[in-house]
Amino acid sequence: MAGVPYGYCGMPCALCSRYRAEGKSSCPGCSANGYYTEPCKAHHCCQAKGLAHCGACGEFPCAKLGKIGDFKDLNTGHAKERTCKCVAQSGFAAWYDEYTERAAMLTTALARYNNGRMKRYLCELFLQQDADTLREIMRRAETLSGTPKENGKAFQSVACAVLAEREG
């Protein structure tokens, strides 16, 4: 599929720090034949069945999907599991529309608020939080101005405030 890459297993690839990396460690995403597609049973199964996603399969969840936990080096907040359930309930198109919006917001956040040390923080934030929360964080952060270091710290403060309000 052209557009923003994603994992058939539910990984929102464009929100991953590996996708956002530069150089050899950069991954183009699973649906764009990224690093993990060759050994991935879910990828091969979806390709063989002509499905856009595991969550769209009538046999979901199945053994081919395997454990849909987090990565060792990135806390996704169980994004793969949430994604598969969303696709199963609402359909691929509905999930993909919101996902592309989240990817665009992350691109903006990386450009405006990354002080050179926040890529992982930002990727994890955009993987873990729902779209409404992210929209509110981005709305409040629009007024930030200053050096990249100042903007990075200020963005984290905005995010913490929004998250605290949503929890309370």
Secondary structure, DSSP 8 states (H G I E B T S, - for coil): --SS---TTS--GGGSTTTT--GGG----GGGT-TTTTT-HHHHHHHHHT-S-GGGSTT-S-TTT------SS---SSHHHHHHHHHHHH-HHHHHHHHHHHHHHHHHHHHHH--SS-HHHHHHHHHHS-HHHHHHHHHHHTT--S-HHHHHHHHHHHHHHHHHHHH-
